[in-house]
C-alpha cells in the first residue's frame, strides 16, 4: 500500500507501528528486504515532509534510524 499511496499510511492510527516495522527491516540480513525498507521509508518521509512541512521535525525525530 505504501508503494502507491503514502497518504493512507500517514493517516493510519498504526503509523508508528508501520515505521517501527520498517526500522526493524533495515537491520535484516536479506539485501532485498533492506532495500525495500529503505525505499518505502524514503517515500514515507518524502510524502510527510512535502505535505506537512510544519510537522517535519516531529517526523524526523520519530523516524530517526540511528
mmCIF file of the N, C-alpha and C atoms, coordinates in Angstrom:
data_MODEL
# 
_entry.id   MODEL 
# 
loop_
_atom_site.group_PDB 
_atom_site.id 
_atom_site.type_symbol 
_atom_site.label_atom_id 
_atom_site.label_alt_id 
_atom_site.label_comp_id 
_atom_site.label_asym_id 
_atom_site.label_entity_id 
_atom_site.label_seq_id 
_atom_site.pdbx_PDB_ins_code 
_atom_site.Cartn_x 
_atom_site.Cartn_y 
_atom_site.Cartn_z 
_atom_site.occupancy 
_atom_site.B_iso_or_equiv 
_atom_site.pdbx_formal_charge 
_atom_site.auth_seq_id 
_atom_site.auth_comp_id 
_atom_site.auth_asym_id 
_atom_site.auth_atom_id 
_atom_site.pdbx_PDB_model_num 
ATOM 1   N N  . UNK A 1 1  ? 0.824  -1.182  0.000  1.00 0.00 ? 1  UNK A N  1 
ATOM 2   C CA . UNK A 1 1  ? 0.000  0.000   0.000  1.00 0.00 ? 1  UNK A CA 1 
ATOM 3   C C  . UNK A 1 1  ? 0.874  1.254   0.000  1.00 0.00 ? 1  UNK A C  1 
ATOM 4   N N  . UNK A 1 2  ? 1.981  1.204   0.707  1.00 0.00 ? 2  UNK A N  1 
ATOM 5   C CA . UNK A 1 2  ? 2.877  2.356   0.762  1.00 0.00 ? 2  UNK A CA 1 
ATOM 6   C C  . UNK A 1 2  ? 3.441  2.681   -0.611 1.00 0.00 ? 2  UNK A C  1 
ATOM 7   N N  . UNK A 1 3  ? 3.602  1.678   -1.419 1.00 0.00 ? 3  UNK A N  1 
ATOM 8   C CA . UNK A 1 3  ? 4.149  1.880   -2.755 1.00 0.00 ? 3  UNK A CA 1 
ATOM 9   C C  . UNK A 1 3  ? 3.274  2.827   -3.576 1.00 0.00 ? 3  UNK A C  1 
ATOM 10  N N  . UNK A 1 4  ? 1.963  2.745   -3.407 1.00 0.00 ? 4  UNK A N  1 
ATOM 11  C CA . UNK A 1 4  ? 1.048  3.505   -4.246 1.00 0.00 ? 4  UNK A CA 1 
ATOM 12  C C  . UNK A 1 4  ? 0.425  4.715   -3.563 1.00 0.00 ? 4  UNK A C  1 
ATOM 13  N N  . UNK A 1 5  ? 0.243  4.660   -2.256 1.00 0.00 ? 5  UNK A N  1 
ATOM 14  C CA . UNK A 1 5  ? -0.463 5.745   -1.589 1.00 0.00 ? 5  UNK A CA 1 
ATOM 15  C C  . UNK A 1 5  ? 0.046  5.947   -0.163 1.00 0.00 ? 5  UNK A C  1 
ATOM 16  N N  . UNK A 1 6  ? 1.019  6.812   -0.031 1.00 0.00 ? 6  UNK A N  1 
ATOM 17  C CA . UNK A 1 6  ? 1.600  7.080   1.287  1.00 0.00 ? 6  UNK A CA 1 
ATOM 18  C C  . UNK A 1 6  ? 0.625  7.814   2.202  1.00 0.00 ? 6  UNK A C  1 
ATOM 19  N N  . UNK A 1 7  ? -0.346 8.519   1.624  1.00 0.00 ? 7  UNK A N  1 
ATOM 20  C CA . UNK A 1 7  ? -1.307 9.277   2.425  1.00 0.00 ? 7  UNK A CA 1 
ATOM 21  C C  . UNK A 1 7  ? -2.093 8.367   3.363  1.00 0.00 ? 7  UNK A C  1 
ATOM 22  N N  . UNK A 1 8  ? -2.447 7.190   2.896  1.00 0.00 ? 8  UNK A N  1 
ATOM 23  C CA . UNK A 1 8  ? -3.209 6.249   3.722  1.00 0.00 ? 8  UNK A CA 1 
ATOM 24  C C  . UNK A 1 8  ? -2.377 5.804   4.920  1.00 0.00 ? 8  UNK A C  1 
ATOM 25  N N  . UNK A 1 9  ? -1.111 5.536   4.687  1.00 0.00 ? 9  UNK A N  1 
ATOM 26  C CA . UNK A 1 9  ? -0.228 5.102   5.774  1.00 0.00 ? 9  UNK A CA 1 
ATOM 27  C C  . UNK A 1 9  ? -0.029 6.227   6.783  1.00 0.00 ? 9  UNK A C  1 
ATOM 28  N N  . UNK A 1 10 ? 0.191  7.436   6.295  1.00 0.00 ? 10 UNK A N  1 
ATOM 29  C CA . UNK A 1 10 ? 0.445  8.569   7.189  1.00 0.00 ? 10 UNK A CA 1 
ATOM 30  C C  . UNK A 1 10 ? -0.777 8.903   8.041  1.00 0.00 ? 10 UNK A C  1 
ATOM 31  N N  . UNK A 1 11 ? -1.964 8.660   7.513  1.00 0.00 ? 11 UNK A N  1 
ATOM 32  C CA . UNK A 1 11 ? -3.190 8.959   8.248  1.00 0.00 ? 11 UNK A CA 1 
ATOM 33  C C  . UNK A 1 11 ? -3.625 7.802   9.147  1.00 0.00 ? 11 UNK A C  1 
ATOM 34  N N  . UNK A 1 12 ? -2.983 6.688   9.009  1.00 0.00 ? 12 UNK A N  1 
ATOM 35  C CA . UNK A 1 12 ? -3.377 5.491   9.753  1.00 0.00 ? 12 UNK A CA 1 
ATOM 36  C C  . UNK A 1 12 ? -3.039 5.615   11.236 1.00 0.00 ? 12 UNK A C  1 
ATOM 37  N N  . UNK A 1 13 ? -3.908 5.081   12.087 1.00 0.00 ? 13 UNK A N  1 
ATOM 38  C CA . UNK A 1 13 ? -3.572 5.056   13.514 1.00 0.00 ? 13 UNK A CA 1 
ATOM 39  C C  . UNK A 1 13 ? -2.408 4.104   13.809 1.00 0.00 ? 13 UNK A C  1 
ATOM 40  N N  . UNK A 1 14 ? -2.058 3.283   12.847 1.00 0.00 ? 14 UNK A N  1 
ATOM 41  C CA . UNK A 1 14 ? -0.940 2.348   13.003 1.00 0.00 ? 14 UNK A CA 1 
ATOM 42  C C  . UNK A 1 14 ? 0.369  2.904   12.446 1.00 0.00 ? 14 UNK A C  1 
ATOM 43  N N  . UNK A 1 15 ? 0.413  4.198   12.179 1.00 0.00 ? 15 UNK A N  1 
ATOM 44  C CA . UNK A 1 15 ? 1.592  4.823   11.581 1.00 0.00 ? 15 UNK A CA 1 
ATOM 45  C C  . UNK A 1 15 ? 2.867  4.489   12.355 1.00 0.00 ? 15 UNK A C  1 
ATOM 46  N N  . UNK A 1 16 ? 2.841  4.633   13.662 1.00 0.00 ? 16 UNK A N  1 
ATOM 47  C CA . UNK A 1 16 ? 4.059  4.378   14.448 1.00 0.00 ? 16 UNK A CA 1 
ATOM 48  C C  . UNK A 1 16 ? 4.472  2.908   14.379 1.00 0.00 ? 16 UNK A C  1 
ATOM 49  N N  . UNK A 1 17 ? 3.500  2.013   14.346 1.00 0.00 ? 17 UNK A N  1 
ATOM 50  C CA . UNK A 1 17 ? 3.826  0.586   14.217 1.00 0.00 ? 17 UNK A CA 1 
ATOM 51  C C  . UNK A 1 17 ? 4.449  0.282   12.862 1.00 0.00 ? 17 UNK A C  1 
ATOM 52  N N  . UNK A 1 18 ? 3.945  0.924   11.831 1.00 0.00 ? 18 UNK A N  1 
ATOM 53  C CA . UNK A 1 18 ? 4.480  0.723   10.481 1.00 0.00 ? 18 UNK A CA 1 
ATOM 54  C C  . UNK A 1 18 ? 5.914  1.227   10.407 1.00 0.00 ? 18 UNK A C  1 
ATOM 55  N N  . UNK A 1 19 ? 6.161  2.401   10.984 1.00 0.00 ? 19 UNK A N  1 
ATOM 56  C CA . UNK A 1 19 ? 7.513  2.959   10.992 1.00 0.00 ? 19 UNK A CA 1 
ATOM 57  C C  . UNK A 1 19 ? 8.450  2.046   11.777 1.00 0.00 ? 19 UNK A C  1 
ATOM 58  N N  . UNK A 1 20 ? 7.996  1.537   12.901 1.00 0.00 ? 20 UNK A N  1 
ATOM 59  C CA . UNK A 1 20 ? 8.823  0.613   13.691 1.00 0.00 ? 20 UNK A CA 1 
ATOM 60  C C  . UNK A 1 20 ? 9.147  -0.653  12.904 1.00 0.00 ? 20 UNK A C  1 
ATOM 61  N N  . UNK A 1 21 ? 8.177  -1.147  12.171 1.00 0.00 ? 21 UNK A N  1 
ATOM 62  C CA . UNK A 1 21 ? 8.396  -2.339  11.346 1.00 0.00 ? 21 UNK A CA 1 
ATOM 63  C C  . UNK A 1 21 ? 9.429  -2.056  10.253 1.00 0.00 ? 21 UNK A C  1 
ATOM 64  N N  . UNK A 1 22 ? 9.317  -0.892  9.621  1.00 0.00 ? 22 UNK A N  1 
ATOM 65  C CA . UNK A 1 22 ? 10.296 -0.522  8.597  1.00 0.00 ? 22 UNK A CA 1 
ATOM 66  C C  . UNK A 1 22 ? 11.687 -0.390  9.206  1.00 0.00 ? 22 UNK A C  1 
ATOM 67  N N  . UNK A 1 23 ? 11.762 0.213   10.392 1.00 0.00 ? 23 UNK A N  1 
ATOM 68  C CA . UNK A 1 23 ? 13.059 0.371   11.047 1.00 0.00 ? 23 UNK A CA 1 
ATOM 69  C C  . UNK A 1 23 ? 13.693 -0.977  11.368 1.00 0.00 ? 23 UNK A C  1 
ATOM 70  N N  . UNK A 1 24 ? 12.895 -1.922  11.821 1.00 0.00 ? 24 UNK A N  1 
ATOM 71  C CA . UNK A 1 24 ? 13.458 -3.239  12.129 1.00 0.00 ? 24 UNK A CA 1 
ATOM 72  C C  . UNK A 1 24 ? 13.866 -3.975  10.855 1.00 0.00 ? 24 UNK A C  1 
ATOM 73  N N  . UNK A 1 25 ? 13.172 -3.720  9.758  1.00 0.00 ? 25 UNK A N  1 
ATOM 74  C CA . UNK A 1 25 ? 13.522 -4.354  8.480  1.00 0.00 ? 25 UNK A CA 1 
ATOM 75  C C  . UNK A 1 25 ? 14.842 -3.828  7.929  1.00 0.00 ? 25 UNK A C  1 
ATOM 76  N N  . UNK A 1 26 ? 15.233 -2.649  8.363  1.00 0.00 ? 26 UNK A N  1 
ATOM 77  C CA . UNK A 1 26 ? 16.505 -2.087  7.901  1.00 0.00 ? 26 UNK A CA 1 
ATOM 78  C C  . UNK A 1 26 ? 17.693 -2.896  8.411  1.00 0.00 ? 26 UNK A C  1 
ATOM 79  N N  . UNK A 1 27 ? 17.473 -3.688  9.444  1.00 0.00 ? 27 UNK A N  1 
ATOM 80  C CA . UNK A 1 27 ? 18.545 -4.495  10.030 1.00 0.00 ? 27 UNK A CA 1 
ATOM 81  C C  . UNK A 1 27 ? 18.547 -5.929  9.508  1.00 0.00 ? 27 UNK A C  1 
ATOM 82  N N  . UNK A 1 28 ? 17.642 -6.224  8.598  1.00 0.00 ? 28 UNK A N  1 
ATOM 83  C CA . UNK A 1 28 ? 17.512 -7.587  8.072  1.00 0.00 ? 28 UNK A CA 1 
ATOM 84  C C  . UNK A 1 28 ? 18.748 -7.974  7.272  1.00 0.00 ? 28 UNK A C  1 
ATOM 85  N N  . UNK A 1 29 ? 19.101 -9.246  7.334  1.00 0.00 ? 29 UNK A N  1 
ATOM 86  C CA . UNK A 1 29 ? 20.271 -9.749  6.611  1.00 0.00 ? 29 UNK A CA 1 
ATOM 87  C C  . UNK A 1 29 ? 20.037 -9.861  5.109  1.00 0.00 ? 29 UNK A C  1 
ATOM 88  N N  . UNK A 1 30 ? 18.799 -9.977  4.722  1.00 0.00 ? 30 UNK A N  1 
ATOM 89  C CA . UNK A 1 30 ? 18.490 -10.149 3.301  1.00 0.00 ? 30 UNK A CA 1 
ATOM 90  C C  . UNK A 1 30 ? 18.533 -8.800  2.589  1.00 0.00 ? 30 UNK A C  1 
ATOM 91  N N  . UNK A 1 31 ? 19.320 -8.715  1.544  1.00 0.00 ? 31 UNK A N  1 
ATOM 92  C CA . UNK A 1 31 ? 19.531 -7.461  0.826  1.00 0.00 ? 31 UNK A CA 1 
ATOM 93  C C  . UNK A 1 31 ? 18.224 -6.881  0.291  1.00 0.00 ? 31 UNK A C  1 
ATOM 94  N N  . UNK A 1 32 ? 17.387 -7.699  -0.327 1.00 0.00 ? 32 UNK A N  1 
ATOM 95  C CA . UNK A 1 32 ? 16.150 -7.194  -0.931 1.00 0.00 ? 32 UNK A CA 1 
ATOM 96  C C  . UNK A 1 32 ? 15.183 -6.633  0.104  1.00 0.00 ? 32 UNK A C  1 
ATOM 97  N N  . UNK A 1 33 ? 15.138 -7.234  1.271  1.00 0.00 ? 33 UNK A N  1 
ATOM 98  C CA . UNK A 1 33 ? 14.272 -6.733  2.337  1.00 0.00 ? 33 UNK A CA 1 
ATOM 99  C C  . UNK A 1 33 ? 14.765 -5.367  2.798  1.00 0.00 ? 33 UNK A C  1 
ATOM 100 N N  . UNK A 1 34 ? 16.077 -5.254  2.993  1.00 0.00 ? 34 UNK A N  1 
ATOM 101 C CA . UNK A 1 34 ? 16.663 -3.969  3.400  1.00 0.00 ? 34 UNK A CA 1 
ATOM 102 C C  . UNK A 1 34 ? 16.420 -2.893  2.360  1.00 0.00 ? 34 UNK A C  1 
ATOM 103 N N  . UNK A 1 35 ? 16.662 -3.212  1.104  1.00 0.00 ? 35 UNK A N  1 
ATOM 104 C CA . UNK A 1 35 ? 16.486 -2.232  0.028  1.00 0.00 ? 35 UNK A CA 1 
ATOM 105 C C  . UNK A 1 35 ? 15.038 -1.767  -0.065 1.00 0.00 ? 35 UNK A C  1 
ATOM 106 N N  . UNK A 1 36 ? 14.108 -2.683  0.056  1.00 0.00 ? 36 UNK A N  1 
ATOM 107 C CA . UNK A 1 36 ? 12.687 -2.321  0.009  1.00 0.00 ? 36 UNK A CA 1 
ATOM 108 C C  . UNK A 1 36 ? 12.326 -1.424  1.183  1.00 0.00 ? 36 UNK A C  1 
ATOM 109 N N  . UNK A 1 37 ? 12.831 -1.737  2.345  1.00 0.00 ? 37 UNK A N  1 
ATOM 110 C CA . UNK A 1 37 ? 12.551 -0.924  3.526  1.00 0.00 ? 37 UNK A CA 1 
ATOM 111 C C  . UNK A 1 37 ? 13.078 0.490   3.363  1.00 0.00 ? 37 UNK A C  1 
ATOM 112 N N  . UNK A 1 38 ? 14.285 0.608   2.864  1.00 0.00 ? 38 UNK A N  1 
ATOM 113 C CA . UNK A 1 38 ? 14.867 1.937   2.631  1.00 0.00 ? 38 UNK A CA 1 
ATOM 114 C C  . UNK A 1 38 ? 14.020 2.713   1.632  1.00 0.00 ? 38 UNK A C  1 
ATOM 115 N N  . UNK A 1 39 ? 13.617 2.061   0.569  1.00 0.00 ? 39 UNK A N  1 
ATOM 116 C CA . UNK A 1 39 ? 12.819 2.717   -0.468 1.00 0.00 ? 39 UNK A CA 1 
ATOM 117 C C  . UNK A 1 39 ? 11.484 3.212   0.105  1.00 0.00 ? 39 UNK A C  1 
ATOM 118 N N  . UNK A 1 40 ? 10.792 2.379   0.863  1.00 0.00 ? 40 UNK A N  1 
ATOM 119 C CA . UNK A 1 40 ? 9.496  2.771   1.405  1.00 0.00 ? 40 UNK A CA 1 
ATOM 120 C C  . UNK A 1 40 ? 9.637  3.803   2.514  1.00 0.00 ? 40 UNK A C  1 
ATOM 121 N N  . UNK A 1 41 ? 10.692 3.696   3.294  1.00 0.00 ? 41 UNK A N  1 
ATOM 122 C CA . UNK A 1 41 ? 10.966 4.687   4.323  1.00 0.00 ? 41 UNK A CA 1 
ATOM 123 C C  . UNK A 1 41 ? 11.179 6.055   3.679  1.00 0.00 ? 41 UNK A C  1 
ATOM 124 N N  . UNK A 1 42 ? 11.948 6.070   2.617  1.00 0.00 ? 42 UNK A N  1 
ATOM 125 C CA . UNK A 1 42 ? 12.221 7.300   1.883  1.00 0.00 ? 42 UNK A CA 1 
ATOM 126 C C  . UNK A 1 42 ? 10.928 7.905   1.337  1.00 0.00 ? 42 UNK A C  1 
ATOM 127 N N  . UNK A 1 43 ? 10.074 7.082   0.747  1.00 0.00 ? 43 UNK A N  1 
ATOM 128 C CA . UNK A 1 43 ? 8.803  7.574   0.203  1.00 0.00 ? 43 UNK A CA 1 
ATOM 129 C C  . UNK A 1 43 ? 7.917  8.149   1.297  1.00 0.00 ? 43 UNK A C  1 
ATOM 130 N N  . UNK A 1 44 ? 7.870  7.476   2.419  1.00 0.00 ? 44 UNK A N  1 
ATOM 131 C CA . UNK A 1 44 ? 7.048  7.928   3.530  1.00 0.00 ? 44 UNK A CA 1 
ATOM 132 C C  . UNK A 1 44 ? 7.534  9.269   4.070  1.00 0.00 ? 44 UNK A C  1 
ATOM 133 N N  . UNK A 1 45 ? 8.821  9.399   4.280  1.00 0.00 ? 45 UNK A N  1 
ATOM 134 C CA . UNK A 1 45 ? 9.377  10.657  4.779  1.00 0.00 ? 45 UNK A CA 1 
ATOM 135 C C  . UNK A 1 45 ? 9.222  11.786  3.771  1.00 0.00 ? 45 UNK A C  1 
ATOM 136 N N  . UNK A 1 46 ? 9.412  11.486  2.509  1.00 0.00 ? 46 UNK A N  1 
ATOM 137 C CA . UNK A 1 46 ? 9.241  12.496  1.467  1.00 0.00 ? 46 UNK A CA 1 
ATOM 138 C C  . UNK A 1 46 ? 7.801  12.982  1.424  1.00 0.00 ? 46 UNK A C  1 
ATOM 139 N N  . UNK A 1 47 ? 6.866  12.062  1.459  1.00 0.00 ? 47 UNK A N  1 
ATOM 140 C CA . UNK A 1 47 ? 5.450  12.441  1.448  1.00 0.00 ? 47 UNK A CA 1 
ATOM 141 C C  . UNK A 1 47 ? 5.126  13.330  2.644  1.00 0.00 ? 47 UNK A C  1 
ATOM 142 N N  . UNK A 1 48 ? 5.553  12.914  3.827  1.00 0.00 ? 48 UNK A N  1 
ATOM 143 C CA . UNK A 1 48 ? 5.264  13.678  5.041  1.00 0.00 ? 48 UNK A CA 1 
ATOM 144 C C  . UNK A 1 48 ? 5.879  15.071  4.991  1.00 0.00 ? 48 UNK A C  1 
ATOM 145 N N  . UNK A 1 49 ? 7.109  15.173  4.559  1.00 0.00 ? 49 UNK A N  1 
ATOM 146 C CA . UNK A 1 49 ? 7.773  16.481  4.545  1.00 0.00 ? 49 UNK A CA 1 
ATOM 147 C C  . UNK A 1 49 ? 7.180  17.408  3.492  1.00 0.00 ? 49 UNK A C  1 
ATOM 148 N N  . UNK A 1 50 ? 6.685  16.869  2.387  1.00 0.00 ? 50 UNK A N  1 
ATOM 149 C CA . UNK A 1 50 ? 6.081  17.701  1.346  1.00 0.00 ? 50 UNK A CA 1 
ATOM 150 C C  . UNK A 1 50 ? 4.673  18.145  1.711  1.00 0.00 ? 50 UNK A C  1 
ATOM 151 N N  . UNK A 1 51 ? 3.936  17.321  2.412  1.00 0.00 ? 51 UNK A N  1 
ATOM 152 C CA . UNK A 1 51 ? 2.538  17.616  2.690  1.00 0.00 ? 51 UNK A CA 1 
ATOM 153 C C  . UNK A 1 51 ? 2.292  18.283  4.032  1.00 0.00 ? 51 UNK A C  1 
ATOM 154 N N  . UNK A 1 52 ? 3.242  18.223  4.921  1.00 0.00 ? 52 UNK A N  1 
ATOM 155 C CA . UNK A 1 52 ? 3.089  18.884  6.211  1.00 0.00 ? 52 UNK A CA 1 
ATOM 156 C C  . UNK A 1 52 ? 4.445  19.376  6.702  1.00 0.00 ? 52 UNK A C  1 
ATOM 157 N N  . UNK A 1 53 ? 4.966  20.440  6.065  1.00 0.00 ? 53 UNK A N  1 
ATOM 158 C CA . UNK A 1 53 ? 6.299  20.932  6.438  1.00 0.00 ? 53 UNK A CA 1 
ATOM 159 C C  . UNK A 1 53 ? 6.399  21.350  7.907  1.00 0.00 ? 53 UNK A C  1 
ATOM 160 N N  . UNK A 1 54 ? 5.289  21.800  8.494  1.00 0.00 ? 54 UNK A N  1 
ATOM 161 C CA . UNK A 1 54 ? 5.335  22.222  9.893  1.00 0.00 ? 54 UNK A CA 1 
ATOM 162 C C  . UNK A 1 54 ? 5.553  21.038  10.827 1.00 0.00 ? 54 UNK A C  1 
ATOM 163 N N  . UNK A 1 55 ? 5.246  19.850  10.356 1.00 0.00 ? 55 UNK A N  1 
ATOM 164 C CA . UNK A 1 55 ? 5.379  18.650  11.175 1.00 0.00 ? 55 UNK A CA 1 
ATOM 165 C C  . UNK A 1 55 ? 6.690  17.916  10.907 1.00 0.00 ? 55 UNK A C  1 
ATOM 166 N N  . UNK A 1 56 ? 7.491  18.410  9.997  1.00 0.00 ? 56 UNK A N  1 
ATOM 167 C CA . UNK A 1 56 ? 8.716  17.712  9.599  1.00 0.00 ? 56 UNK A CA 1 
ATOM 168 C C  . UNK A 1 56 ? 9.670  17.402  10.749 1.00 0.00 ? 56 UNK A C  1 
ATOM 169 N N  . UNK A 1 57 ? 9.935  18.332  11.672 1.00 0.00 ? 57 UNK A N  1 
ATOM 170 C CA . UNK A 1 57 ? 10.853 17.974  12.769 1.00 0.00 ? 57 UNK A CA 1 
ATOM 171 C C  . UNK A 1 57 ? 10.341 16.791  13.589 1.00 0.00 ? 57 UNK A C  1 
ATOM 172 N N  . UNK A 1 58 ? 9.033  16.738  13.807 1.00 0.00 ? 58 UNK A N  1 
ATOM 173 C CA . UNK A 1 58 ? 8.451  15.617  14.553 1.00 0.00 ? 58 UNK A CA 1 
ATOM 174 C C  . UNK A 1 58 ? 8.651  14.313  13.792 1.00 0.00 ? 58 UNK A C  1 
ATOM 175 N N  . UNK A 1 59 ? 8.446  14.352  12.512 1.00 0.00 ? 59 UNK A N  1 
ATOM 176 C CA . UNK A 1 59 ? 8.580  13.156  11.681 1.00 0.00 ? 59 UNK A CA 1 
ATOM 177 C C  . UNK A 1 59 ? 10.009 12.654  11.724 1.00 0.00 ? 59 UNK A C  1 
ATOM 178 N N  . UNK A 1 60 ? 10.966 13.548  11.533 1.00 0.00 ? 60 UNK A N  1 
ATOM 179 C CA . UNK A 1 60 ? 12.368 13.128  11.510 1.00 0.00 ? 60 UNK A CA 1 
ATOM 180 C C  . UNK A 1 60 ? 12.786 12.586  12.865 1.00 0.00 ? 60 UNK A C  1 
ATOM 181 N N  . UNK A 1 61 ? 12.267 13.182  13.937 1.00 0.00 ? 61 UNK A N  1 
ATOM 182 C CA . UNK A 1 61 ? 12.603 12.682  15.272 1.00 0.00 ? 61 UNK A CA 1 
ATOM 183 C C  . UNK A 1 61 ? 12.028 11.281  15.470 1.00 0.00 ? 61 UNK A C  1 
ATOM 184 N N  . UNK A 1 62 ? 10.779 11.098  15.065 1.00 0.00 ? 62 UNK A N  1 
ATOM 185 C CA . UNK A 1 62 ? 10.129 9.798   15.256 1.00 0.00 ? 62 UNK A CA 1 
ATOM 186 C C  . UNK A 1 62 ? 10.747 8.719   14.377 1.00 0.00 ? 62 UNK A C  1 
ATOM 187 N N  . UNK A 1 63 ? 11.138 9.104   13.176 1.00 0.00 ? 63 UNK A N  1 
ATOM 188 C CA . UNK A 1 63 ? 11.621 8.116   12.210 1.00 0.00 ? 63 UNK A CA 1 
ATOM 189 C C  . UNK A 1 63 ? 13.137 7.992   12.192 1.00 0.00 ? 63 UNK A C  1 
ATOM 190 N N  . UNK A 1 64 ? 13.813 8.660   13.113 1.00 0.00 ? 64 UNK A N  1 
ATOM 191 C CA . UNK A 1 64 ? 15.272 8.596   13.120 1.00 0.00 ? 64 UNK A CA 1 
ATOM 192 C C  . UNK A 1 64 ? 15.745 7.153   13.204 1.00 0.00 ? 64 UNK A C  1 
ATOM 193 N N  . UNK A 1 65 ? 16.635 6.803   12.339 1.00 0.00 ? 65 UNK A N  1 
ATOM 194 C CA . UNK A 1 65 ? 17.109 5.424   12.251 1.00 0.00 ? 65 UNK A CA 1 
ATOM 195 C C  . UNK A 1 65 ? 18.200 5.171   13.278 1.00 0.00 ? 65 UNK A C  1 
ATOM 196 N N  . UNK A 1 66 ? 19.034 6.133   13.525 1.00 0.00 ? 66 UNK A N  1 
ATOM 197 C CA . UNK A 1 66 ? 20.122 5.879   14.469 1.00 0.00 ? 66 UNK A CA 1 
ATOM 198 C C  . UNK A 1 66 ? 19.735 6.333   15.817 1.00 0.00 ? 66 UNK A C  1 
# 
